Amino acid sequence: MWMIARFAQSLIVAVLCSAAPSQATDEPPAFPREGARLILENERLVAYDVTWAPNEPTLLHRHVHDYFGVELVAATFQVTAAFKSPRAVSVAEGDSWFFPAGVVHVEEGLSRNPSRHAIVVELKNAPTPTKDAAVESGPERQLKVLENDRVIMWNCIWESGQRDADWLGRRDAIVMFVNGGILQINAPSETRQEKAFKPGDVLFVPAGDPRVVTARSSGIKATVVELK
């Protein structure tokens, strides 16, 4: 349940941040790599659909950008920082997280059927304030799980007929779907259009007129990340 998202995120951060930034600079970057499929790239970010095959550890690699993501399935994996012992991590479907650039580690999937599967997003550029940067409130029925100098992260659930207005689109944002469904997303001046999303889909919403989000089916879950 996403009510425990803050605790789950704290646990993941505690484990992965044990992979402290290394002074060396010769580790390969985290991406591209086998098992990571590029699904979106623009001037703000690069998004990958990533799976970790069981018992196939990655190379020791460095995350050269700030990065965040959301878990698409419940899974267990192992993290090994340079010169440290392996640590096992269990995640739930919908767990979301953020890490600063410089993390160096090896990751290895332990789960089978399904393997660990997540959307991972690397931030490209320095923070870019928008005209609404001072507005930090969000939809009343959604859960803010993280805010820092780069992002604001929300875990969102929409039921059929639910409507969120004057929020999505105040900043550049990416929507990462955990459970799919049908949403109508439009600015007041735009023609209303519905779109079906499936688990693992992503949607980039550029800053501009705030969009109205209306759910046309139930049980839609997504992590929405606003970029600062």
HUGIVEN-V33494 format. One record per pair of residues at least 12 apart in sequence whose C-alpha atoms are under 7 Angstrom apart, sorted by the first residue. I is the first residue (numbers start at 1). J is the second residue. Records with the same first field share a line. If there is no record, write none. Layout:
I = J ; J
This chain:
5 = 95 ; 145
6 = 145
8 = 95
9 = 95 ; 96 ; 97
16 = 79
18 = 81
19 = 81 ; 103 ; 104 ; 105
20 = 103 ; 104
21 = 102 ; 103 ; 104
22 = 104
27 = 60 ; 61 ; 62
28 = 61 ; 62
29 = 61 ; 62 ; 63 ; 64
30 = 61 ; 62 ; 63
35 = 50 ; 51 ; 52
36 = 48 ; 49 ; 50 ; 51
37 = 49 ; 50
44 = 123 ; 124 ; 125
45 = 121 ; 122 ; 123 ; 124
46 = 121 ; 122 ; 123
47 = 119 ; 120 ; 121 ; 122
48 = 119 ; 120 ; 121
49 = 118 ; 119 ; 120
50 = 117 ; 118 ; 119 ; 120
51 = 115 ; 116 ; 117 ; 118
52 = 108 ; 109 ; 115 ; 116 ; 117
53 = 109 ; 115
54 = 108 ; 109 ; 110 ; 111 ; 112 ; 115
55 = 108 ; 109 ; 110
56 = 108 ; 109
57 = 106 ; 107 ; 108
58 = 106 ; 107 ; 108
59 = 106
60 = 104 ; 105 ; 106
61 = 104 ; 105 ; 106
62 = 102 ; 103 ; 104 ; 105
63 = 101 ; 102 ; 103 ; 104
64 = 101 ; 102
65 = 100 ; 101 ; 122 ; 123 ; 124
66 = 99 ; 100 ; 101 ; 122 ; 123
67 = 98 ; 99 ; 100 ; 121 ; 122 ; 123
68 = 97 ; 98 ; 99 ; 120 ; 121 ; 122
69 = 96 ; 97 ; 98 ; 118 ; 119 ; 120 ; 121
70 = 94 ; 95 ; 96 ; 97 ; 118 ; 119 ; 120 ; 223
71 = 92 ; 93 ; 94 ; 95 ; 96 ; 117 ; 118 ; 119
72 = 93 ; 94 ; 117 ; 118 ; 178 ; 200
73 = 92 ; 93 ; 116 ; 117
74 = 91 ; 92 ; 93
75 = 90 ; 91 ; 92 ; 111 ; 115 ; 116
76 = 88 ; 89 ; 90 ; 91 ; 109 ; 110 ; 111 ; 116
77 = 89 ; 90 ; 108 ; 109 ; 110 ; 111
78 = 107 ; 108 ; 109 ; 110
79 = 105 ; 106 ; 107 ; 108
80 = 105 ; 106 ; 107
81 = 104 ; 105 ; 106
82 = 104 ; 105
94 = 178
119 = 200
127 = 150 ; 228
128 = 228
129 = 228
130 = 171
132 = 170
138 = 167
139 = 164 ; 167
142 = 154 ; 155 ; 156 ; 157
143 = 155 ; 156
149 = 228
150 = 227 ; 228
151 = 225 ; 226 ; 227 ; 228
152 = 225 ; 226 ; 227
153 = 224 ; 225 ; 226
154 = 223 ; 224 ; 225
155 = 222 ; 223 ; 224
156 = 221 ; 222 ; 223
157 = 219 ; 220 ; 221 ; 222
158 = 215 ; 218 ; 219 ; 220 ; 221
159 = 215 ; 217 ; 218 ; 219 ; 220
160 = 215 ; 216 ; 217 ; 218
161 = 214 ; 215 ; 216
162 = 214 ; 215
163 = 213 ; 214 ; 215
164 = 212 ; 213 ; 214
165 = 211 ; 212 ; 213
166 = 210 ; 211 ; 212
167 = 210 ; 211
168 = 210 ; 211
169 = 205 ; 206 ; 207 ; 208 ; 209 ; 210 ; 211
170 = 207 ; 208 ; 209 ; 210
171 = 206 ; 207 ; 226 ; 227
172 = 205 ; 206 ; 207 ; 226 ; 227
173 = 204 ; 205 ; 206 ; 224 ; 225 ; 226 ; 227
174 = 202 ; 203 ; 204 ; 205 ; 224 ; 225 ; 226
175 = 202 ; 203 ; 204 ; 222 ; 223 ; 224 ; 225
176 = 200 ; 201 ; 202 ; 203 ; 222 ; 223 ; 224
177 = 198 ; 199 ; 200 ; 201 ; 202 ; 221 ; 222 ; 223
178 = 199 ; 200 ; 221 ; 222
179 = 198 ; 199 ; 219 ; 220 ; 221 ; 222
180 = 197 ; 198 ; 199 ; 220 ; 221
181 = 196 ; 197 ; 198 ; 217 ; 218 ; 220
182 = 194 ; 195 ; 196 ; 197 ; 215 ; 216 ; 217
183 = 195 ; 196 ; 213 ; 214 ; 215 ; 216
184 = 213 ; 214 ; 215
185 = 211 ; 212 ; 213 ; 214
186 = 211 ; 212 ; 213
187 = 209 ; 210 ; 211 ; 212
